Every structure is written in C-alpha cells, then in structure tokens.
C-alpha cells in the first residue's frame, strides 16, 4: 500500500545515511509564552510550537514540553496564568533546563515584526537575539527558521543558517490559522481533553490538509478514546505525510505508531533507536526506547537507555522512577535505592 511504501522509503533511505553532526553536550531549552502585542488572538500560543520544531532541528537541542512547564509553574507559584520569562526561568532552574527563549510579535502596519531572545536560565544573561521586521502575514511561519538560526548557532549548532531556514520552510505549515488550531489542539490533548482536541485538530487539517502532525494528534486522541478504527484511518494519513514532518517528528511519530497502536515493539525500538542516533540529546526518545525494550523483556538494554535519559535530564521524576524500576528488574538494587534516596532528599 501507499502507507507501507512511505515507511519503507524512509527506512531504505536511512540505510544510506552518511552521519550526523559531531555529538555535542545535550542542551535543553524552554520556550516561554510570546508577548502578543498585535491584539490578534490567532498569535496566542501559535508561534511557540513552531519555534520548538525549528530549535529541535539541531541534534543536541531538545525543547522542554510547554504543557509540563505550565503545570510546574503553577505548582511553584499557584495562580500562574502565563509562562512568561519569570515563570519560565523558575521552571528552568527547577528542572535543570539550560536556556529559556522569549519572544514577541508586533504589528507594523499591514505586516509584522518578530523578536526572539535566548537567555541563560540561571543568570538571565542574553545568549543571542534575532529580530525580523516588515514580514507579511503569509510569510510569518516561514520566518521562524530565520529567527532561530542564530540562536542555534550560538548554542553550538554548525548547520549553515541557510540550511536551517530551508528546513523550517519545508516542515512548517504556511497557514497561520491552521498552526493556531494545531496549537490549541495540542494544549487540549496535554490536558487530557481528547474529545475537544479532536475538534481543533480537524479544524487544522481542514485549513491545511498536509499538516501531518495534526493527523498524528488525531490518531493519538482517538486511541485515548479507544476509537481504534478512527485511529487507523488517521495513522494512514499521518504515514502518508511523513515527508511533511521534521526528521525528529517523523521518528517520534513512527515510534508512537508502532508502540501505542501496533504494539509492534521491535519496530518501535528500531524507530526510537534511529531517533536517538540522529538526536542523541532527546531524553524522551531514550525514555521511550527503554519502555519499548521492557516490552521485549530486554532489561539490560532498557536499563542502559533509561540511564541515558536520566543523564540528559537528572531532574525528571519519570526518568528517575523508570531507572529505579528497571534497576530492580535487573537486580541492581543499589541503583534503585540511590534514586529513591535522591527523590527523598529533594
């Protein structure tokens, strides 16, 4: 079928993959809420996910989940409504996130100006900035690559800026309203509101029928609601649009498809192995790889992958619990005990 051929095509192409940029120390980033000075609500929460995708084009950079960051911000300071710079830095320090990105969008007549700044989360020192101006509405999404390129370079990415910009233009929807609906749907899905999320994902794909990420969201939301027949149809559309995703999104999607939907854990392991080979700083990728390994009863490999996830993000409670559990499975009770003591001490 066309779906199967799409997956095989990527698998065959990857066998001829010639290598990645030299491995660097993983860098975590958190994108704070943009300041929307346009009075147009379509920009609320719309640009931040696009910045995440563009930043994660660098193999060693991983964007922290904004939904999780908002939950932590509310724990640290109850009543927090926005993940502004102050709230984002509080979360970043608590979670060991190295860099906070802040941005703004302003109206400039019939066009717009966008600014992006990277800050050291602890000191608040500016690492890099970029501004673009006089951007037409229809070109806004494509400009994100131009904004993030100097930020990635300042963090150590050697990918030429021209290549970064071209990639952002390829994997970003040009439809601003579709991007907004997708962002709203993602937030709803993170809140466990799958039914409401489906509504907005459907709006997104009506506006941009080639938005593969939205079909993937529809599939996950359908699985949450135990609607496997619908999930199957959405996954068919997702897999047919893999070339409309960034490379990292592609392997994350395949990993989820094989593990959560197909329960084909060897194939899930293959997808996640490719993900962490290409993006070694992806803690969630290592964690998901460890879970898939457990389902194949390969505890040794599961423990190794779990250890790598924890090394990337030592503050993650989920990674710590998984590492402790797999350590017990492997008979390494000292490791498990150490993680419990660390959690108690914090």
C-alpha positions in Angstrom: 0.0 0.0 0.0 1.0 3.7 -0.3 1.3 3.9 3.5 3.6 0.9 3.7 5.7 2.2 0.8 6.1 5.6 2.6 7.5 3.9 5.6 9.8 1.6 3.6 11.0 4.6 1.6 12.3 6.3 4.7 13.8 3.1 6.0 15.8 2.4 2.8 16.9 6.0 2.6 18.2 5.9 6.1 20.4 2.9 5.4 22.5 5.2 3.2 22.6 7.9 5.9 26.2 9.2 5.9 26.3 10.5 9.5 25.4 13.4 11.7 27.0 16.5 13.1 29.6 15.7 15.7 27.9 14.9 19.0 27.7 17.8 21.5 26.6 18.0 25.0 22.8 18.0 25.2 21.2 21.4 25.6 17.6 21.7 26.9 15.5 24.8 26.0 12.2 26.1 27.2 10.2 28.4 25.0 8.2 31.0 27.1 4.9 32.5 26.0 5.4 35.1 23.3 4.3 38.6 24.1 1.4 39.2 21.6 1.3 43.0 21.0 -0.9 42.7 17.9 -4.3 42.3 19.6 -4.9 39.4 17.3 -5.7 36.2 19.3 -4.5 34.0 16.4 -1.0 34.6 17.7 -1.7 33.3 21.2 0.3 30.1 21.6 0.8 29.7 17.9 4.4 30.6 17.3 5.9 28.8 20.3 5.4 25.2 18.9 6.9 26.3 15.6 10.0 27.6 17.5 10.2 24.2 19.3 10.3 22.3 16.0 12.9 24.7 14.5 15.2 24.5 17.6 14.9 20.7 17.6 16.4 20.6 14.1 19.7 20.6 16.0 20.6 17.1 17.1 21.7 18.1 20.6 18.9 20.5 21.4 15.7 19.3 23.0 12.7 21.6 23.7 11.0 21.0 27.1 7.3 20.4 26.9 5.5 23.6 27.5 2.4 22.0 28.9 4.5 20.3 31.6 6.3 23.6 32.2 3.0 25.4 32.8 1.9 22.8 35.3 5.2 23.1 37.2 5.0 26.9 37.1 1.5 26.7 38.8 3.0 24.4 41.4 5.8 26.8 42.1 3.6 29.9 42.1 -0.1 29.0 42.3 -2.3 31.1 40.1 0.3 31.5 37.4 -1.6 32.1 34.1 1.2 32.7 31.7 4.5 31.1 31.1 6.3 34.5 30.9 10.0 35.0 31.2 9.9 35.0 35.0 7.8 31.9 35.3 9.8 30.1 32.5 13.1 30.8 34.3 11.7 29.5 37.6 10.7 26.3 35.9 14.0 26.1 34.0 16.1 26.3 37.2 13.9 23.7 39.0 14.1 21.3 36.0 17.7 21.9 35.1 16.8 23.5 31.7 19.8 25.4 30.4 18.2 28.0 28.1 14.9 30.0 28.1 13.7 31.5 24.8 11.4 34.6 25.0 9.8 36.2 22.0 7.4 38.9 20.9 5.3 39.8 17.9 4.2 43.3 17.0 2.0 44.9 14.3 3.8 47.1 11.7 1.0 48.4 9.5 0.0 45.5 7.3 3.0 43.5 8.3 4.6 42.2 11.5 7.8 42.2 13.5 9.0 39.2 15.5 11.8 39.1 18.0 13.4 36.1 19.7 15.9 36.1 22.6 17.8 33.2 24.3 18.7 33.6 28.0 20.8 31.6 30.4 18.1 30.3 32.7 20.2 30.8 35.9 21.9 34.1 35.3 19.4 35.7 32.9 22.3 36.7 30.6 21.4 37.1 27.0 23.0 34.4 24.8 21.7 35.5 21.4 18.9 37.6 19.8 17.3 38.0 16.4 14.6 40.3 15.1 12.8 40.3 11.7 10.6 43.2 10.6 8.1 44.0 7.9 7.0 40.4 7.5 3.8 39.8 5.6 1.2 37.6 7.3 1.5 34.8 4.8 5.3 34.6 5.4 5.3 34.6 9.2 5.6 30.9 9.7 8.5 30.5 7.3 10.4 33.3 9.1 10.7 31.2 12.3 13.8 29.5 10.8 15.4 32.9 10.2 14.7 33.7 13.9 16.0 30.5 15.4 19.1 30.1 13.2 21.4 32.5 15.2 20.1 31.0 18.5 21.0 27.5 17.4 24.4 28.7 16.1 25.1 30.4 19.5 24.3 27.2 21.3 26.8 25.3 19.1 25.0 24.2 16.0 27.3 24.1 13.0 24.4 23.6 10.5 24.6 26.5 8.0 21.9 29.1 8.6 20.7 28.7 5.0 20.0 25.0 5.6 18.2 25.7 8.9 16.0 28.3 7.2 15.2 25.9 4.3 14.3 23.1 6.7 11.9 25.4 8.6 10.2 26.4 5.4 9.8 22.8 4.4 8.3 21.4 7.6 6.2 24.4 8.8 2.6 25.0 7.6 2.2 28.3 5.8 -1.3 28.6 7.1 -1.2 30.6 10.3 -4.8 29.7 11.2 -4.0 26.0 10.8 -1.0 26.4 13.1 -3.1 28.1 15.7 -5.7 25.4 15.7 -3.0 22.8 15.9 -1.5 24.6 18.9 -4.9 24.8 20.7 -5.5 21.1 20.0 -2.1 20.1 21.4 -2.8 22.0 24.6 -6.1 20.3 25.0 -4.5 16.9 24.4 -1.9 17.6 27.1 -4.8 18.4 29.4 -6.4 15.1 28.8 -9.3 16.7 26.8 -9.1 14.3 23.8 -12.6 15.0 22.5 -12.1 18.7 22.4 -8.6 18.2 20.9 -10.1 16.2 18.0 -12.3 19.2 17.1 -9.4 21.5 16.8 -7.1 19.0 15.0 -9.9 18.6 12.4 -10.1 22.3 12.0 -6.4 22.4 11.5 -6.4 19.7 8.7 -9.3 21.4 7.0 -7.2 24.5 6.8 -4.0 22.6 5.8 -4.7 19.0 4.6 -1.0 18.3 4.5 -0.4 19.0 8.2 0.9 15.5 9.1 1.4 16.4 12.8 -2.3 17.2 13.2 -3.3 13.8 11.8 -0.8 12.2 14.3 -2.6 14.1 17.0 -5.9 12.9 15.8 -4.7 9.3 15.9 -3.4 9.7 19.5 -6.6 11.4 20.7 -8.6 8.7 19.1 -6.6 6.0 20.8 -7.1 7.8 24.1 -10.8 7.5 23.5 -10.4 3.8 22.5 -11.6 4.5 18.9 -9.1 2.2 17.1 -10.9 2.3 13.8 -10.6 6.1 13.6 -7.0 6.0 14.9 -6.2 3.6 12.0 -7.6 6.0 9.4 -5.7 8.9 10.9 -2.5 7.0 11.1 -2.8 6.1 7.4 -3.0 9.8 6.6 -0.1 10.5 9.1 2.2 8.0 7.5 1.4 9.3 4.0 2.6 12.7 5.1 5.8 11.8 6.9 7.8 13.9 4.4 5.9 17.0 5.8 7.4 16.5 9.2 10.8 17.3 10.6 13.1 14.3 10.9 12.7 14.3 14.7 8.9 14.4 14.5 9.0 11.6 11.9 10.7 9.1 14.2 8.8 10.2 17.2 5.6 9.6 15.2 6.8 6.2 14.0 7.8 5.2 17.5 4.4 6.1 18.9 2.6 4.4 16.0 4.4 1.1 16.4 4.3 1.1 20.2 0.9 2.6 21.2 -1.1 1.5 18.2 0.5 -1.6 16.6 2.1 -2.9 19.8 5.0 -3.9 17.5 7.8 -3.2 19.9 10.7 -4.4 17.8 9.7 -1.9 15.1 9.2 0.8 17.8 12.7 0.0 19.1 14.0 0.5 15.5 12.3 3.9 15.2 13.4 5.1 18.6 17.0 3.9 18.0 17.1 5.9 14.8 15.7 8.9 16.7 18.3 8.8 19.4 21.1 8.1 16.9 20.2 11.2 15.0 19.2 13.3 18.1 21.3 11.9 21.0 20.1 14.7 23.3 16.5 13.6 23.1 15.7 12.4 26.6 12.2 11.5 25.8 13.4 9.4 22.9 15.8 7.4 25.2 13.0 7.0 27.7 10.5 5.7 25.1 13.2 3.4 23.8 13.7 2.0 27.3 9.9 1.3 27.6 9.8 -0.5 24.3 12.8 -2.6 25.4 11.0 -3.6 28.5 8.1 -4.9 26.4 10.5 -7.2 24.6 12.0 -8.2 28.0 15.4 -6.8 27.1 16.0 -5.4 30.6 19.7 -4.8 30.0 19.1 -2.5 27.0 16.1 -0.9 28.8 18.3 0.0 31.7 21.0 1.4 29.5 18.5 3.6 27.6 16.9 4.7 30.8 20.2 5.6 32.3 20.9 7.8 29.2 17.6 9.6 29.6 18.3 10.3 33.2 21.8 11.6 32.4 20.2 14.0 30.0 17.6 15.2 32.5 18.5 14.2 36.1 15.6 16.3 37.4 12.9 14.2 35.6 10.8 12.2 38.1 9.5 10.0 35.3 13.0 9.1 34.1 14.2 8.5 37.7 11.3 6.2 38.5 11.8 4.2 35.3 15.5 3.9 36.0 14.8 2.7 39.6 12.2 0.2 38.4 14.5 -1.2 35.6 17.4 -1.4 38.0 15.2 -3.6 40.3 14.3 -5.8 37.3 18.0 -6.2 36.5 18.8 -7.0 40.1 20.8 -3.7 40.6 19.1 -2.8 43.8 21.7 -0.3 44.8 20.9 1.9 41.8 17.2 1.7 42.7 17.8 2.6 46.3 20.0 5.6 45.3 17.2 7.0 43.2 14.7 6.7 46.0 17.1 8.5 48.4 17.7 11.2 45.8 14.0 11.8 45.4 13.5 12.0 49.2 16.4 14.4 49.6 14.9 16.8 47.0 
